[in-house]
Amino acid sequence: MSAKSKKGNRQHVAKIENTTPTLSDALDDDLLAKLKSVKTDLTKVERQNEEERQEKLRLERKEREKNKSFEELLNEYGDVGKKY
């Protein structure tokens, strides 16, 4: 192969890489906007579900704490108060 044909081959490959269509090029603008909207909605739902899960865990911990006996609380937190 000559140097000239190698150079031409590289230019041809570069043109192909630059013109490769993307998914957004193939979709209508309306469809792309709908997909972005759905993605945003799903993100909000996931965030809300995570917040609800965290709140549920917090309430469960609080309920377990409330149901502990004095002995369990003393063992867990120790005797840190001052006695007079």
Secondary structure by P-SEA (a helix, b strand, c coil): ccaaaaaaaaaaaaaaaaacccccccccaaaaaaaaaaaaaaaaaaaaaaaaaaaaaaaaaaaaaaaccaaaaaaacccccccc
